[in-house]
Amino acid sequence: MRIAPLFLLAALVSARADEPQLRPIFSGTDLTGWKVPDGNAEKGWYKAADGILKVQSDPTLKGSILWTEKSYRDFIMSFDFKFGAGIVDSGIHIRNSDQIQIGISGSLKRDMTGSPYVGKYPVEAKGVAALLKADDWNSMKIEARGLRYQVWLNGQQVLDYTSQSGIPEGPVGIQLHGNKEMAIDYREIKLAELP
């Protein structure tokens, strides 16, 4: 009778050992490990303080992307985000121009959080309206295996999509859309490379 509980415990420990270990890719204090866009110091599009990455447009409303210095193949990325002022149009770029949208789509004029943008929106994330918290922190997890992208919002899977335009390796980016007055905060930005 004691063998079964020990076997189950060993199986549980083994499963946990096989889970990818998410590690911070944002220090919370500075932008080490990221390629800061030209002019950021003067314009202040991306600011790190107190564990939060503050993304905010400046009066010129120019957009940019904050890319990781490192490139990735297959990975899981997790982070929290919170909408700020204005019409938030942001997202996570996956190795190139493929993007998981966060906020209002400029072309569709409605929230498309969790949906893939690949020059257009080929599909829409499911159940987002019931999950998304407009005035509080939200958590998102993105798994990119090859060109298959899966997205979870606040613990619920909302997307399973295979891209036709992605590439197998590249950096991860955080978008500040141009021509928008907007602000969004990110925190707990972590990533695990997958075997």
C-alpha positions in Angstrom: 0.0 0.0 0.0 2.9 2.4 0.6 4.4 1.7 -2.9 1.5 3.4 -4.8 1.8 6.8 -2.9 5.6 6.8 -3.4 5.2 6.0 -7.1 2.7 8.9 -7.5 5.0 11.3 -5.6 8.0 10.2 -7.8 5.9 10.8 -10.9 4.8 14.2 -9.7 8.4 15.2 -9.0 9.5 14.0 -12.4 6.7 15.9 -14.2 7.7 19.1 -12.4 11.4 18.5 -13.4 10.3 18.3 -17.0 8.3 21.6 -17.0 10.2 24.5 -18.6 11.6 26.9 -16.1 10.4 30.4 -16.9 13.2 33.0 -16.2 12.9 36.8 -16.2 13.9 38.5 -19.4 13.1 41.9 -17.9 15.0 42.9 -14.7 12.4 45.4 -13.5 15.0 48.1 -13.0 16.5 48.7 -16.4 16.4 47.6 -20.1 19.4 45.3 -20.0 18.9 42.5 -22.6 16.7 44.6 -24.8 17.5 46.7 -27.9 16.3 50.1 -27.0 14.9 52.1 -30.0 16.8 55.1 -31.1 15.7 58.3 -29.3 14.1 56.4 -26.4 16.2 58.3 -23.9 14.9 61.6 -25.1 11.3 60.4 -25.8 10.9 57.9 -22.9 8.8 55.4 -24.8 10.0 52.5 -22.6 10.8 53.1 -18.9 11.7 50.5 -16.2 11.0 51.2 -12.6 9.8 49.3 -9.5 9.4 46.1 -11.4 7.3 47.6 -14.2 8.0 48.3 -17.8 6.0 51.4 -18.7 5.3 51.8 -22.4 3.9 55.2 -23.4 3.7 57.3 -26.5 5.2 60.8 -26.6 3.7 63.9 -28.2 5.0 62.9 -31.7 2.9 59.7 -31.5 5.7 57.7 -33.2 5.7 54.0 -32.7 8.5 51.5 -32.1 9.3 48.0 -31.0 11.4 47.0 -28.0 13.2 43.9 -29.2 15.1 41.3 -27.1 18.8 41.2 -27.9 18.6 37.4 -27.9 16.8 35.4 -30.6 14.6 32.4 -29.8 13.2 29.4 -31.5 10.5 27.5 -29.6 9.6 29.2 -26.3 7.0 29.9 -23.7 6.6 33.5 -22.6 4.5 34.8 -19.7 3.8 38.3 -18.4 1.3 40.6 -16.8 -0.1 43.7 -18.5 -2.4 46.5 -17.4 -4.0 49.1 -19.7 -3.2 52.7 -19.2 -4.5 56.0 -20.7 -5.6 56.4 -24.3 -6.4 53.9 -26.9 -4.0 51.0 -26.1 -2.7 49.2 -29.2 0.2 47.0 -28.3 1.3 43.4 -28.6 4.1 40.8 -28.5 6.0 40.2 -31.7 7.0 36.6 -32.2 10.4 36.4 -34.0 9.3 38.9 -36.8 6.2 40.8 -37.7 3.9 38.1 -36.5 2.2 39.5 -33.4 -0.2 38.6 -30.6 -2.4 41.7 -30.2 -3.0 43.4 -26.9 -5.7 46.1 -26.9 -7.6 47.9 -29.6 -7.0 47.0 -33.2 -6.4 50.1 -35.3 -7.9 48.6 -38.3 -11.0 46.9 -36.7 -11.5 49.6 -34.0 -12.2 47.0 -31.3 -10.3 45.0 -28.7 -8.5 42.0 -30.3 -6.4 41.0 -27.3 -4.9 37.5 -27.7 -5.5 37.4 -31.5 -2.7 36.9 -34.0 -1.9 39.9 -36.3 0.0 38.8 -39.4 -0.8 41.8 -41.7 -4.4 41.0 -41.0 -6.4 39.1 -38.3 -6.9 35.6 -39.7 -8.7 34.4 -36.6 -10.0 36.0 -33.4 -9.1 34.8 -29.9 -12.1 33.1 -28.1 -13.8 34.3 -24.9 -11.6 37.3 -24.3 -14.4 39.7 -23.4 -15.4 37.6 -20.4 -11.7 37.2 -19.2 -10.1 40.6 -19.8 -9.9 43.0 -16.9 -9.9 46.6 -18.2 -8.8 48.3 -15.0 -6.5 45.7 -13.4 -3.6 43.4 -14.1 -4.1 40.6 -16.7 -1.8 37.6 -17.2 -0.9 36.2 -20.6 1.1 33.2 -21.6 2.2 32.6 -25.2 3.7 29.3 -26.5 5.4 29.4 -29.8 6.4 25.9 -31.2 7.4 26.3 -34.7 4.7 28.4 -36.4 2.0 27.2 -33.9 1.0 29.9 -31.5 -1.1 29.2 -28.4 -2.3 31.9 -26.0 -3.7 31.9 -22.5 -5.4 34.9 -20.9 -5.8 34.9 -17.2 -5.4 31.1 -17.1 -7.8 30.2 -20.0 -6.6 29.2 -23.4 -8.0 31.7 -26.0 -6.0 30.9 -29.1 -4.5 28.0 -31.1 -3.2 29.2 -34.5 -0.6 28.1 -37.0 1.0 31.0 -38.9 1.8 31.0 -42.6 4.1 34.0 -42.3 6.3 33.3 -39.3 10.0 32.4 -39.2 11.7 29.7 -37.1 14.0 32.0 -35.1 14.2 35.6 -34.0 13.8 38.0 -31.1 10.7 38.8 -29.2 9.3 42.4 -29.3 7.0 44.6 -27.4 5.1 47.0 -29.6 4.2 50.7 -29.0 1.9 51.4 -31.9 2.4 54.7 -33.8 -0.2 57.4 -34.2 -1.8 56.6 -30.8 -2.0 58.3 -27.5 -1.5 55.3 -25.3 0.1 53.8 -22.2 0.4 50.2 -21.1 2.4 48.6 -18.2 4.1 45.2 -18.3 5.6 43.2 -15.4 6.9 39.7 -14.6 8.1 39.2 -18.2 9.5 35.7 -18.3 10.5 33.2 -20.9 11.6 29.6 -21.2 13.2 28.1 -24.3 11.7 24.7 -25.3 13.6 21.7 -26.4 
